[in-house]
Amino acid sequence: MATVDSTASAAATGNRGALFNPQTYDAAEFDPATRRVLLATIEFFEARGKVALKEADHERTWYADFLEFCKRERVFATLLTPQAEAGGDPDKRWDTARICAFNEITGFYGLVYWYTWQVSILGLGPIWQSPNAAARKRAADLLEDGAIFAFGLSEKHHGADIYSTDMILEPDGSGGFIANGPKYYIGNGNEAGMVSVFGRRSDVDGPDGYVFFAADSKHPKYELIKNVVNAQSYVSNFELHAYPVREEDVLHTGKAAFHAALNTVNVGKFNLGFGSIGICEHAFYEAITHAHERVLYGKRVTDFPHVPVPHRRLCAAAGHEAVRRARHRLLPLRLRRRPALPALQPDHQDEGDNRGRARDRPALGCDRRQGVRGRHLLRDGRP
C-alpha cells in the first residue's frame, strides 16, 4: 500500500523534482551504489504501507524490521563509513549529499526511522574524529555487521552541559579507567554496538580531565534502566557501574574530548534541517489528501469553482491560506537543499583540519524552524 495518496501525488506533478515524491523519485543525481540504497529504502517503506507504519507507531513497536533491512542492504555501512575506514570499498564514504538525501527519505516515512539513523551518526562522530585506529576499525566492522550506535552525552540533571558531567572515571593504573555514572536521553542505548560516552577524570580538574570513550551496551557493567519516552524509539537511561574502560576504548582525552563533543553536535544539528524537510513534505501531501476528500455542500473542497485551477492542482486546498503558506515555506527549503550540501564533507576536508565544518549550520537550523512552522500551519488550518 502506497504511503502517498494518488491525489497528493498528482498534485505534486506540476513541480516534479521540487518536492520528494516516492512514486517519481529516481535518485538520478547519485552514483549506482547510492541510488540502490536510496531506492531500496523507499521500496521497503512503500511495501510496508502507511497502515502498517501507523500501526507500528501507535503500538510503539521497536523497528527491528527496519534495522534488519538496513543490515541486509548494508545501508549504514555504505553511507556512514569514511573512505579512510572503508577497506578499499569504493561505495563506502561519508558524503553529505547522500546522507542528507537519506535524512529526507527517512524523515518522510517517520521521525523514528530518521532518529535511529541520526543517533548513530552522533555516536560515530567521536569515533571517526578519534586518533584511536583500533576503535575506528571496530566501528567500521560493526557497521558492516549492521550495528547501530549511540551518543552518551546528555544527563538527567545536567542535560548536555558537559562542564557538569557526573560520569566519573578513575584511573586503573594500567592506562585505562573505571567508569561510574548515569546517562539520560540516549537514543539507541538499548542496542548500540558502541556507545560514545563523555565523562571526566576524578584526578584531573578542568578541561584536561575530559574523556570520551567507547562502551558496549551489552557489557554486564552497563545497566540499561529504562526507555524514557513512550514511543517506537528507545531513548535510554543507562548507568555504568565500575565499568572497565580499557586503553583501547579511549577515544579522546582533555580538550580534544570537549572539541569532539561540540563537533559531533554540530554535525547532528546540520542533519535536522533535512529530516524536517522530509516530515513537512509528507505532511503537505496528507493535507492535500484531506482537503480533496473533504466534501462540503455536495462538492469536494478542491473542486470549489472560485479556486483557481493551478491552486486546485498544486495546493488542492480550496485556496486554503494555511496550506499555501506552508507550501511557500517548504519549497524554498527543498530547493536550496542542493546548494547547502557541500557545507560539510568530512571525507574532503583540508589535511589536518578535524573540525566538523558546517558553514550553513545557522541556515539549516532555520530550515528546521521553518519546517516546524510549516507543519503547524498544515495541522492547525481549517479548509
N, C-alpha and C positions, 0 to 999 in steps of 0.2 A: 504494500500500500504506500503510495507516494506521500511524502511529508508536506508537499505544497499542492494546494488545490489547483485544478486546471484553470479556474477563473483567475486566480492570482498569477499563475504562470503566463497566461495570455496578456494580463495587464502589464507585465514587465517586458513584453516583446518589443515594444517601441523603444526601449532603452537596453537592447541586448548588449550585454557586456558591462553595462553601468552598474547593475546590481547582480549579486551572486544568485544564480538560479540553478538548482541541481539538475533540472531537466535539460539545460542547454550548455552548462559549463563543460569545457573540454580541456582546460589546463594547457592550452596550446603554447603558452609562453614559456613553459618549462621543458627540461630535458626528459627523455623517456622514463627514467627511473623515478623522478619526482612525479611525473604525470601518472604513472602507475599507482603510486602511493595515494595521491590525492583522489583519483577516480575510484580506487578500491574503497577508500573511506566513505565516499558518497554512496557507493553501491551497498556497503554494509548498512548504513543508516536507512537508505531507501528500502532495502529488503526487510528491515525491522518494521518500518512504518510508524506513522505518528501515533496510532492507537497503542502499540506496544511500548513506544518510548514514553508516552504519557502515563501508562500503567506502571512502568518501572519507576517513574518519578514519584507517582502517588504512593506507591508501596515502599519507596526508599530502598530499592533493590541495588545492592553493590554491583557495579558494572563489570563483572567478571568476563562477560561475553565480549565487551569492547576491548578489554585488555588482552584477551586471548586472540582476538582479531589482530591487534597491534603486534603481538608476538609473532603470529603466523606470517604476517606480511612484512615484518621487520620495520615497522613504521618508526618507532623511536630510535632504533639503531641507525636507520638510514638518515633521518633528519637531525638527530641530536649528537652525532659523533663527529668531532672536528677531524679535519684531514690528518692532523698530526697523530691521531689515535686510531685511524681507520684501517691500519694494517694493509695499506695498498688498495683497499676497495675504492674504486673511482666514484661510486654512487654515494659514499658517506662524506658529508661535510656539514659544517654549521653555516647555513646560508639563510640570512634573514628573510629574503624574498619568499622562500618556500615555507619557512617557519610561520611567517605571517599569514600565508595562504591557509595553512593548517589551522592557525588560530581562528580564522574567519569561518572555516568549514565546521569545526567542532563547536564554535560558539553558535552557529546557525542551528545545529541539531540539539544543543542543550548545554547549559552552563557547566554541568557536572563533568561532561566529557572534555571540555576545554580545561577545566580545573585540574584534573589529574595529570594532564599534559603540562599545564603551566607550572604546577608544583614540581614536577620532575625537572623542568628547566631550571627552576630555582635551586633544587637540590644539586644539580650538576654544576651550577655556577662556581662555587668554591673549589670544586674538584678540578674543573678544566683550567682554572687560574692557578692551581697549585703546582709548585715545583716537584711534588711527590709523584714520580713516574709510576711507582707501583700502584698507587691509588688511582691514577688515571687509567692504567691498564685494567685494573679491576672493574672500574666503571664501564669501560668500553666492552669488556666481556659480559658484564651484567646486561648492558643494553642489547647485546646480541642475543642474550637468553630471554629477552622480553621483560626485564625488570623495570619497575618504576622507582622514583627517587623522592626524597623529602628534604625540606629545608628547615632545620631546627634552630630557629632564631627567636621566635616570639615566646613570651612567658605570661602567665595569667596576670601577675601583679605589675609587670613592667611593660607589657606589650612588646614592641620592637625597640625599646630603649636599651641598646646594647651596652650602655655605660653601667647599667644596674643589674646585669645578669646574675641569677642565682645558681647557674650551672658552674660548680666549683671543681677544679682539677688539682689534685695533689700529686706532686712528682713521686714516681715509684722507685726512683734510684737507678733505673736502667734505661733511661731515655724516654720512658712513657709516663702515663699518668693514671690515677684512679679518679674517675668522674662520678660526681653525685649532684643530682638536681633535677628539677622538673622542666618540661617544655609544654606549651599550651597552644592550641590552634594550629597544629602542624598537619597539613594535608598529606595524605598517603602514608602517615606514620604507622599504619597497621600492616602494610605490605612492602614497604620500601626496601630494596636491596641494599642501598646505602642511604644513611641519613646524615647530612652535613650538619653538625651540631656546633653552635657557638658557645664558648664559655670563657672563664678566666682562671688563671692560676691562683692558688691560695698563698703562694710565697712571693709574688711579684705584684706590686701596686702599679696603677696607671695603665696606659696603653700597651706597655711592653708585656703585660700579663695576659693579653687576649690569646685565645687558642681556637682554631677551627679544626675539628676532627671528624672522621667518618665513623658512624656507629651502625651496627647491624640490628634491624628491628626484630630479628628472631633470636638474639642473644638472650640467655637466661637472666642477665642482669639489666635487661631492658624491659621495664614494666609498661605494658600498654594498658592505660587506666580506663579510658572511655572515648567515645565519639562525642564531641561537644556540640554537634549540630544534628538536627533531625532531618536528614537528607540522604540521598544516594551516596554522596561523597563521605569519606571518612576523614574528618578533621580531628586529629587526635590530641589527647592529653597523655603524655608519657613521662616516665621518670626513670632516671638511671640510678642504680643502687650499687655503689662500688664497682662501676663498670670499668674493665681494664682497657685503657687506651694505649695500644702498642705504638712504638715509634713509627711504624709503617702506616698507622692510621692518622697521623697528624698531617693536616693539610696546610695550615698556616699558623704562625705564631707572631705575637707582637702586633705592630701596626699593620702588617700585611693581612692579618686576620680581620681587622677593622675595615681595611680597604676592600677586601673580598666580599664582606657583608654588604657594603654600600654598592659596590659594582653589580652584585647579583640582584639587589633590589631594583637598581636602575634598569637592568635587562627586563625584569618582570614587569615594571611599570610600562615599558615600551610595548610589551605584548598586550596590555589591557585594551588599548585602543582598537586593535584588530579583532579581538574577541567580541568587543562591544558592537562593532560593525556587523558581525555575523548575527548576533542576537537581534539587532534592530531590523536587519533585512527580513528575518523570519517573522518578526512582529508586524512589519509592514504588510507582508503577504497575508498574514492572519487578519489584519484589519480590512484589507481588500475583500477577502472571502466573506467576512462577517457582514460588510456593507452590501455585498452582492446578494447574499442570502436573506437579507432583511426586507420584508415586504410591508409597505405602508400604503394604505388607500388602494390596494389591489395592484401595486406596482413594486418592482424591485427598486430599492433606493438608488441603485446605479442606473436605472432607466428613467429617472425623472427628466422630463423634457427640457427643463431650464438648465440642466447641467451640460456644459459644452462637451462634445464628443471626445476631444483629447483628454479631458479630465475624467470622463467616464471610463476611458480605456486605461489611462495611466494611474489615476488616483482611485477610481472606482469607489468613490465615497460620497456621491451626491454633492460635490462641491464642499465637502466637509473640511472646514478650515484646519482642524487639528491634524488630519491626515496629510493635507497638502504641506503644512508647516513641518510635519515630521519628515516627509519626503525631501523637502528642501534642506533639512538638516543632514539627512542621510546621504544624499547623492554627493555633496562635496567631500564628505569623509571618505566615501568609497573611491571617488575619482582621484583623490590625492594620495591614495594608498601607495601607488607605484612610485611616485617621486620620493616618498619618505623612506623607501626600503633601504637604500644604501647607507642610512644613518647608523647602522650598527652591523658590522661584519667582522666578528672575531677571527674568521679564517683569512681576513685580508687586512689586518691591522699592520701598522708600521712595526718593524722589528724592535723589540724591547719595550713596546707600549702595551701593557696588560690591562689598561683601564677599559671599563665597559662603556665605550663611547656611544652616546645617544644624543646627537646634537638637536634632534627633533623631539626629544622627550617631552618638553612642555607642550608641543603641538599634539603629541599623542595623548597626553593627559587631558588636553582639551577635547580631543576626539571622544575619550571615554565619557566625559561630562556631557558632551553634545548627544552622545548615544543614549545616555540615561534620560535626558530631556526629551529626546525623540520618542523613547518608549513610553514615557509618561503622557505625552500628547496622544499617542495611539490608545493608551489604556483609559485615559480619563475622558476622551472626547465622546460625544453623542451625535450620531448622524441624524 
